[in-house]
């Protein structure tokens, strides 16, 4: 399989992966959840094979890039309603307390 299409498939998998890791490791620290996500994602895109075949010539930079994708996905998901209820507006609070 072409490396670029393999990478894009791996990246498309990140939101579901992060959500699944949160479900499995929800009570663990963020660093442990990120390590688990990195491990799963690296295996999903067959990073070891890509390094061996020289499609990835700087593995540390590649891992850093994947890490940033995971961080960005977590930031986006944390900013959305997937993890919490939207805050009650002050207007709604005022009308219920009056």
HUZIDA-V325577 format. One record per residue. N is the residue number from 1. RES is the residue in three letters. PHI is phi as a letter, one per 40 degrees, with the letter a starting at -180 (* if undefined). NEAR is the number of other ideal C-beta (glycine too) atoms within 10 Angstrom. Layout:
N/RES/PHI/NEAR
N/RES/PHI/NEAR
//
This chain:
1/UNK/*/8
2/UNK/d/8
3/UNK/d/14
4/UNK/c/9
5/UNK/c/9
6/UNK/c/17
7/UNK/c/19
8/UNK/c/12
9/UNK/c/12
10/UNK/c/20
11/UNK/c/17
12/UNK/c/10
13/UNK/c/15
14/UNK/d/20
15/UNK/d/14
16/UNK/c/10
17/UNK/c/19
18/UNK/c/25
19/UNK/c/14
20/UNK/c/14
21/UNK/c/23
22/UNK/d/18
23/UNK/c/8
24/UNK/c/11
25/UNK/b/16
26/UNK/d/9
27/UNK/c/7
28/UNK/c/13
29/UNK/c/9
30/UNK/d/11
31/UNK/c/8
32/UNK/c/12
33/UNK/c/19
34/UNK/c/17
35/UNK/d/15
36/UNK/c/17
37/UNK/c/24
38/UNK/c/18
39/UNK/c/11
40/UNK/c/16
41/UNK/c/22
42/UNK/c/18
43/UNK/c/11
44/UNK/c/15
45/UNK/c/20
46/UNK/f/17
47/UNK/c/21
48/UNK/d/12
49/UNK/c/13
50/UNK/c/18
51/UNK/c/15
52/UNK/c/10
53/UNK/c/10
54/UNK/g/7
55/UNK/c/16
56/UNK/b/19
57/UNK/c/9
58/UNK/b/10
59/UNK/d/13
60/UNK/c/8
61/UNK/c/10
62/UNK/c/18
63/UNK/d/15
64/UNK/c/11
65/UNK/c/13
66/UNK/c/20
67/UNK/d/15
68/UNK/c/10
69/UNK/c/17
70/UNK/c/20
71/UNK/d/14
72/UNK/c/11
73/UNK/c/18
74/UNK/c/20
75/UNK/c/10
76/UNK/c/12
77/UNK/c/16
78/UNK/c/12
79/UNK/c/10
80/UNK/b/10
81/UNK/c/8
82/UNK/c/12
83/UNK/b/12
84/UNK/a/9
85/UNK/c/6
86/UNK/c/7
87/UNK/c/8
88/UNK/c/9
89/UNK/c/9
90/UNK/c/8
91/UNK/c/8
92/UNK/c/10
93/UNK/c/11
94/UNK/c/9
95/UNK/c/9
96/UNK/c/8
97/UNK/c/6
98/UNK/c/5
//
